[in-house]
């Protein structure tokens, strides 16, 4: 069942194009029926500190989400054929950089 929701976002203006490009890529891949992993690098030490406000986000439980292996796991096994065979989506097809 589809549901429409609204998220209000505040971030430094220079990161908005990267963030919107990521959303457009997700939307485009959905229309095409394309499956792939999108990477978004967020450097919290810099000035990328987005703030999101939404009723759904306030009531969201991240434990219900399936996760892809963390970067440390990918780095440890990046040359291993086993990782690619067992987790072909572990390496993003496209990266957006907010760092």
ZIDASUL-V167163 format. One line per field, one symbol per residue. psi: psi as a letter, one per 40 degrees, with the letter a starting at -180 (. if undefined). burial: + if it has 9 or more other ideal C-beta (glycine too) atoms within 8 Angstrom, else -. A space follows every 50 residues. Layout:
psi=???
burial=???
This chain:
psi=hihhihhhhhihdeeddddddddddddddddefhhihhihhhgedbeggi hihiddddehheeehhiiiiddddddedehddddddgeedhidiihhf.
burial=------+-+-+---++-++-++--++-++------+++-++------+-+ ---+--+---------------++--+-----++-----+-----+-+-
